[in-house]
Structure formats: structure tokens, C-alpha cells
Amino acid sequence: MDLGIDKKVALVLGAGGGLGSAIAEALAQEGAIVVGGGIRDESLQRTAERLKGARGRFVPLLWDLGEQELIEEKFAWIEQNLGPVDILVNNTGGPPPSEARNVAAATWRGQFESMALSVFKITDRALPHMIGRKWGRIITSTSSGVVAPIPNLGISNTLRAALVSWSKTLAREVAPHGITSNIILPGRIATQRIRALDEARAKREGRSVDAVIAQSVETIPMNRYGNPAEYGDAAAFLASDRASYITGTVVRVDGGYIPSI
């Protein structure tokens, strides 16, 4: 199936590793020109090395989402060197584990700035060109915690849920311009982030990491963690021409893990 995104310019945030890297790879393999934003140069270079033989291109771009004053500068560089952004993948790092209570106001404020406000402002910057071209894709990667809150991830559950409401509202606003806005969320995908969460749980409960993983796998109908490439492929489809009538929705890539409808 031709996804129709050959030579499209895609900006993938958090592309240095995990789910962001998997999405960047899937888009590049379909011929897109992928700008991979990330905070660590060595991680971006590893993604770039892996994608040297891709049908499209991967261009690393150092970008700390906490520095919102750099948004205009980064977009100007992309537009001058590669062209306007056609596909935007919002993918931010996860906050540290925490309860919902007793979180310092400064922590809430800082996490909101990097996890939510940065996404709002970056999307606002990308939209005018999409509207002008009557074509655009906005994909926001969140967490299964937005539909089934995860214990000890109070900050993540709260702020990522805000992104779902924002994306749904935005979808109605931009649909007349040929632009889609969708949420994609993972179940238990085998990334470093999930490994870190499993290790934290093992330490908290005084168990081995293997025991924690085995218990998690038992809750997944497919009886395994997902492969990051499976998540990337789902995102690539949402970014495609073929997904032009899919908007305002939440797509789960979870192996049946999330219990709610």
C-alpha cells in the first residue's frame, strides 16, 4: 500500500529513542523527509545511523521542548532547508513517577510547560502552512493512562489526558482544511521508558524485574510486550493519505491490554 507521504516533511519530536524513534523510522521508510527533534545528540545520531538506507531521509535537530523561545528558530530552519512541515508528531518525554497528591506546584508547572504547552505552541506554528496547502497530519502520542490511569503516574495521567481533549477539539477546527488530528497511545511497548518503569516498580515492591515483567505480560491478551516498530507503523498510517477520513480519534496500539471500551 502506498501511503502517499513520499517527500512529505515530517517533524517528529522525541525522535532520539523509544516510540519517537520508531515513528521516525516508519515515516522515513515510506519516503518522508523526517526531521527528528530531540534533546540528546548521541541518541539522534543513533537513529540517523540506523536510517541511512531508508527510502526517505532523517535529519537530526537538537531541540529541548522546555525552551519554547526556540520554536520559531527551529521552524525557520526546517522551512528554509527542507520545506514547511506537512506531518507533525507530538511526542514528549514522560515525567517521573508520582502520586497525584502532594506534587509541588513548581513540578506541575514545569511538566505542563514541557509536556503540554510546548505541544500546543509547536502545533500552532505548524498549522498555517498546513491550512494553506489544505493538507496536514497532527499525531500526538500519549499513554494508556489517559483512558485507564496508571498507579503512581499521577502527573503523566493528568497532563496527557489534557492532550486528548485538546486534540479532539482541534480536530473539529482544522478538519475543513484537510487536516487531521489524532491521538495514538501505546500499551506495554518494549522501550527504555517501560523498562525504567518496570525497574522502578520492582524496586518499590521488593521484587525482581523479571517477575514484574512476567506479571505485566499476563495482563496482555497477546501475551507479550509490543514491538516499537508496530507502534511506528500505526503512526505512519495515521500520517498517510489513506487516513484522510480518520480524525478526532484515539488509536490504541496495545495488544488488547487496555480493559476499557
C-alpha positions in Angstrom: 0.0 0.0 0.0 1.4 3.4 -1.0 0.8 5.7 2.0 1.2 8.8 -0.2 3.7 10.6 2.0 6.8 10.4 -0.2 8.8 13.6 0.1 6.4 15.0 2.7 8.2 16.8 5.5 7.5 15.3 8.9 8.6 16.7 12.2 8.8 14.0 14.9 9.5 15.2 18.4 11.4 13.0 20.8 12.9 11.1 17.9 16.1 10.0 19.7 14.8 6.8 21.1 11.8 4.7 22.1 8.5 5.4 20.4 9.6 8.6 18.7 12.5 6.8 17.0 10.2 4.1 15.9 7.7 6.6 14.4 10.6 8.4 12.6 11.8 5.2 11.2 8.4 4.2 9.8 7.9 7.5 8.2 11.4 7.6 6.6 10.9 4.1 5.3 7.8 5.4 3.5 9.8 8.1 1.8 9.1 11.1 4.1 11.8 13.7 4.9 11.8 13.3 8.7 13.2 16.0 11.0 13.9 14.3 14.3 13.8 16.6 17.2 15.5 15.5 20.4 17.4 16.7 23.4 20.4 14.3 23.1 22.7 14.5 20.1 24.1 11.0 20.6 20.5 9.5 20.6 19.6 11.3 17.4 22.8 10.2 15.7 22.0 6.6 16.5 18.6 7.0 14.9 20.2 8.7 11.9 22.7 5.9 11.5 20.0 3.3 11.6 18.1 5.1 8.9 20.9 5.6 6.4 19.3 3.1 4.0 15.8 4.4 4.3 13.7 5.4 1.3 13.4 8.9 2.7 15.7 11.0 4.9 16.3 11.5 8.6 17.6 14.9 9.6 18.5 15.2 13.3 17.7 18.5 15.1 18.7 19.3 18.7 15.6 20.6 20.4 14.8 21.0 24.1 11.0 21.3 24.3 11.3 23.2 27.5 12.9 26.1 25.6 9.8 27.4 24.0 11.5 30.6 22.8 13.3 28.4 20.3 10.2 27.3 18.4 10.3 30.0 15.8 14.0 29.5 15.2 13.6 25.7 14.8 10.7 26.1 12.3 12.5 28.7 10.3 15.5 26.3 9.9 13.2 23.5 8.8 11.3 25.6 6.3 14.5 27.2 4.9 16.3 23.9 4.4 13.6 21.3 3.9 10.2 23.0 3.4 7.1 23.5 5.5 6.0 20.8 7.9 3.3 18.5 6.5 3.2 16.0 9.3 3.7 16.8 12.9 4.2 14.1 15.5 4.0 15.4 19.0 5.9 13.1 21.3 7.2 14.4 24.7 9.2 12.7 27.4 7.4 11.1 30.3 7.6 12.7 33.8 8.9 10.9 36.8 6.6 8.5 38.7 4.5 10.2 41.3 1.2 10.1 43.1 -1.4 12.7 42.1 -1.3 14.3 45.6 1.5 16.3 47.2 3.2 17.3 43.9 4.9 20.6 44.2 3.4 23.5 42.2 6.7 24.1 40.5 6.8 20.5 39.4 3.3 20.7 37.9 4.2 24.0 36.2 7.4 22.6 34.7 5.9 19.4 33.5 2.9 21.3 32.0 5.3 23.6 30.1 7.3 20.7 28.5 4.5 18.1 28.1 1.5 20.2 27.1 2.2 23.8 26.4 5.1 23.1 24.1 2.8 20.8 22.1 0.1 23.5 21.8 2.6 26.1 20.7 4.5 23.9 18.2 1.2 22.8 16.6 0.1 26.4 16.3 3.3 27.2 14.5 2.9 24.3 12.1 -0.8 24.8 11.2 -0.7 27.9 8.9 1.3 26.1 6.2 -1.0 23.0 6.5 -4.1 25.2 6.2 -2.6 27.0 3.2 -1.8 23.6 1.5 -5.2 22.1 2.5 -3.3 19.0 3.8 -1.8 18.2 7.1 -1.4 15.5 9.8 -1.1 16.1 13.5 -0.5 13.0 15.6 0.0 13.2 19.3 1.5 10.3 21.2 0.2 9.9 24.8 -0.2 7.0 27.2 -2.7 4.3 28.1 -3.0 6.2 31.3 -5.4 8.7 29.6 -8.1 6.0 29.4 -7.1 3.8 32.3 -5.0 5.8 34.8 -1.8 4.0 35.8 -1.0 3.9 39.5 2.0 6.0 40.6 1.9 8.0 37.3 -0.2 10.9 38.6 1.5 13.6 36.6 1.5 11.7 33.4 -2.1 10.6 33.7 -3.2 14.1 34.3 -1.3 16.1 31.7 -1.6 13.5 28.9 -5.3 13.4 29.4 -5.3 17.2 28.7 -3.7 16.5 25.3 -6.6 14.2 24.4 -9.2 16.8 24.9 -7.1 19.4 23.1 -6.6 17.1 20.1 -10.3 16.3 19.8 -11.2 20.0 20.0 -8.5 20.8 17.4 -9.7 18.1 15.1 -13.1 19.8 14.6 -11.4 23.2 14.0 -9.0 22.1 11.3 -11.0 19.3 9.5 -12.4 21.8 6.9 -8.8 22.5 5.8 -8.0 18.8 5.0 -6.0 18.4 8.3 -6.5 15.5 10.7 -5.7 15.5 14.4 -5.4 12.1 16.2 -4.1 10.6 19.4 -2.1 7.4 19.3 -1.4 5.7 22.6 0.7 2.6 23.5 0.0 -0.3 25.8 3.1 -2.0 27.1 5.7 -1.4 24.3 9.2 -2.7 24.9 11.1 0.7 25.2 13.6 2.0 27.7 10.8 4.1 29.3 8.8 0.9 30.0 11.9 -0.8 31.2 12.6 2.1 33.6 9.0 1.9 34.9 9.3 -1.9 35.4 12.6 -1.4 37.3 11.1 1.3 39.5 8.1 -0.9 40.3 10.4 -3.8 41.1 12.4 -1.7 43.5 9.3 -0.3 45.1 7.8 -3.7 45.6 11.0 -5.6 46.5 10.7 -8.0 43.6 12.8 -8.8 40.6 12.4 -7.0 37.3 11.7 -10.3 35.5 8.8 -11.0 38.0 7.3 -7.6 37.3 7.5 -8.1 33.5 6.0 -11.6 33.8 3.1 -10.2 35.8 2.6 -7.4 33.3 2.6 -9.8 30.3 -0.1 -11.9 32.0 -2.4 -8.9 31.7 -1.9 -8.5 27.9 -4.2 -10.7 25.8 -1.4 -11.1 23.1 0.9 -12.4 25.9 3.8 -10.1 25.1 5.0 -6.6 25.1 4.6 -4.7 21.8 7.5 -4.0 19.4 8.2 -0.3 18.9 8.0 -0.9 15.1 4.4 -1.9 15.5 3.7 1.5 17.1 5.6 3.3 14.4 3.7 1.6 11.6 0.3 2.6 13.2 1.5 6.2 13.4 2.7 6.1 9.8 -0.8 5.0 8.6 -2.4 7.9 10.5 0.1 10.2 8.8 -0.8 8.9 5.3 -3.1 10.0 2.5 -5.1 6.8 3.2 -6.1 8.0 6.6 -7.7 11.2 5.3 -11.1 10.4 6.9 -9.8 9.5 10.3 -9.7 12.4 12.7 -10.5 13.3 16.3 -10.0 9.7 17.5 -7.8 7.8 19.8 -5.9 4.8 18.3 -4.7 2.2 20.8 -1.7 0.0 20.0 -1.9 -2.2 23.0 -2.4 -5.9 22.1 -5.7 -5.7 23.9 -4.2 -4.6 27.2 -6.4 -1.6 28.0 -9.6 -3.0 29.6 -12.0 -0.2 28.9 -14.1 0.2 25.7 
